[in-house]
Amino acid sequence: MRAYWNKYKGLNLNERCYLILKDDAAGSRWLEAASHLTQPENVTTFRGGFNERKPEPAPAPVRLRGEDIRNKTNPSVAGLMARRALEIPSANPNAYDLAAAGEMGLKLAAWDAQAAGPVLKSLSQRCATVMNYSGAGMGGGAGEAGPGPGAGRRPRGL
């Protein structure tokens, strides 16, 4: 705890999240950092994962919590999220978590849809390869309930 505080003392939460995404040794916290930065300002998350969403002010778009660091460069926030989504652990390639990578890809899409396109394409190709060679389906009951309201539509920008 003391080491964490010494490392991040004096920084606001968004700056800490940026440094966590930048830190190669913080792999277990990358998704947490990206989740904070991409959470809409009208959503409050409580312990245990419960969310409360306040009505969106129309017609203005809802800002994301990390907007104050959007202009960071060398590297950019989008660049860090893209790198973390595609990164395969060199020490143990079998430890690659495709679900977490997909989640990071979705966080990137919320942050920067244009930057997310190539990343999501690569992740979907990886998923198809894993499914092809493992014989596994989508898992988790995917598709059991039938098509949802967006069935047959392609997301914009992808």
Contacts in CASP RR format, 6 or more apart in sequence:
PFRMAT RR
TARGET T0000
AUTHOR 0000-0000-0000
METHOD contacts of the structure
MODEL  1
MRAYWNKYKGLNLNERCYLILKDDAAGSRWLEAASHLTQPENVTTFRGGF
NERKPEPAPAPVRLRGEDIRNKTNPSVAGLMARRALEIPSANPNAYDLAA
AGEMGLKLAAWDAQAAGPVLKSLSQRCATVMNYSGAGMGGGAGEAGPGPG
AGRRPRGL
7 19 0 8 1.000
8 15 0 8 1.000
8 16 0 8 1.000
8 19 0 8 1.000
11 19 0 8 1.000
12 68 0 8 1.000
13 36 0 8 1.000
14 36 0 8 1.000
14 37 0 8 1.000
14 65 0 8 1.000
14 66 0 8 1.000
14 68 0 8 1.000
14 69 0 8 1.000
15 69 0 8 1.000
16 33 0 8 1.000
17 33 0 8 1.000
17 34 0 8 1.000
17 36 0 8 1.000
17 37 0 8 1.000
17 66 0 8 1.000
17 69 0 8 1.000
18 33 0 8 1.000
18 37 0 8 1.000
18 69 0 8 1.000
18 72 0 8 1.000
18 77 0 8 1.000
18 80 0 8 1.000
20 26 0 8 1.000
20 29 0 8 1.000
20 30 0 8 1.000
20 32 0 8 1.000
20 33 0 8 1.000
21 30 0 8 1.000
21 33 0 8 1.000
21 34 0 8 1.000
21 77 0 8 1.000
21 80 0 8 1.000
21 81 0 8 1.000
21 84 0 8 1.000
22 75 0 8 1.000
22 80 0 8 1.000
26 33 0 8 1.000
27 84 0 8 1.000
30 84 0 8 1.000
30 104 0 8 1.000
31 100 0 8 1.000
31 103 0 8 1.000
31 104 0 8 1.000
31 107 0 8 1.000
34 81 0 8 1.000
34 84 0 8 1.000
34 104 0 8 1.000
34 107 0 8 1.000
34 108 0 8 1.000
34 111 0 8 1.000
35 107 0 8 1.000
36 65 0 8 1.000
36 66 0 8 1.000
37 64 0 8 1.000
37 65 0 8 1.000
37 66 0 8 1.000
37 69 0 8 1.000
37 77 0 8 1.000
37 107 0 8 1.000
37 111 0 8 1.000
38 64 0 8 1.000
38 65 0 8 1.000
38 66 0 8 1.000
38 107 0 8 1.000
38 110 0 8 1.000
38 111 0 8 1.000
39 45 0 8 1.000
39 64 0 8 1.000
39 65 0 8 1.000
40 53 0 8 1.000
40 62 0 8 1.000
40 63 0 8 1.000
40 64 0 8 1.000
40 65 0 8 1.000
41 62 0 8 1.000
41 63 0 8 1.000
41 64 0 8 1.000
41 65 0 8 1.000
42 53 0 8 1.000
42 54 0 8 1.000
42 55 0 8 1.000
42 56 0 8 1.000
42 57 0 8 1.000
42 62 0 8 1.000
43 51 0 8 1.000
43 52 0 8 1.000
43 53 0 8 1.000
43 54 0 8 1.000
44 51 0 8 1.000
44 52 0 8 1.000
44 54 0 8 1.000
45 51 0 8 1.000
46 52 0 8 1.000
56 62 0 8 1.000
64 110 0 8 1.000
64 111 0 8 1.000
66 77 0 8 1.000
69 77 0 8 1.000
70 77 0 8 1.000
75 83 0 8 1.000
77 111 0 8 1.000
78 108 0 8 1.000
78 111 0 8 1.000
78 112 0 8 1.000
78 115 0 8 1.000
79 115 0 8 1.000
81 104 0 8 1.000
81 105 0 8 1.000
81 107 0 8 1.000
81 108 0 8 1.000
81 111 0 8 1.000
81 115 0 8 1.000
82 105 0 8 1.000
82 108 0 8 1.000
82 115 0 8 1.000
82 116 0 8 1.000
82 118 0 8 1.000
82 119 0 8 1.000
84 104 0 8 1.000
85 101 0 8 1.000
85 102 0 8 1.000
85 104 0 8 1.000
85 105 0 8 1.000
85 108 0 8 1.000
85 119 0 8 1.000
85 123 0 8 1.000
86 101 0 8 1.000
86 119 0 8 1.000
86 122 0 8 1.000
86 123 0 8 1.000
88 96 0 8 1.000
89 95 0 8 1.000
89 96 0 8 1.000
98 123 0 8 1.000
98 126 0 8 1.000
98 127 0 8 1.000
98 130 0 8 1.000
101 123 0 8 1.000
101 126 0 8 1.000
102 120 0 8 1.000
102 123 0 8 1.000
105 116 0 8 1.000
105 119 0 8 1.000
105 120 0 8 1.000
105 123 0 8 1.000
108 115 0 8 1.000
108 116 0 8 1.000
108 119 0 8 1.000
108 120 0 8 1.000
109 116 0 8 1.000
109 117 0 8 1.000
109 120 0 8 1.000
113 156 0 8 1.000
113 157 0 8 1.000
113 158 0 8 1.000
114 157 0 8 1.000
116 158 0 8 1.000
117 157 0 8 1.000
117 158 0 8 1.000
120 158 0 8 1.000
121 158 0 8 1.000
130 136 0 8 1.000
131 137 0 8 1.000
131 138 0 8 1.000
END
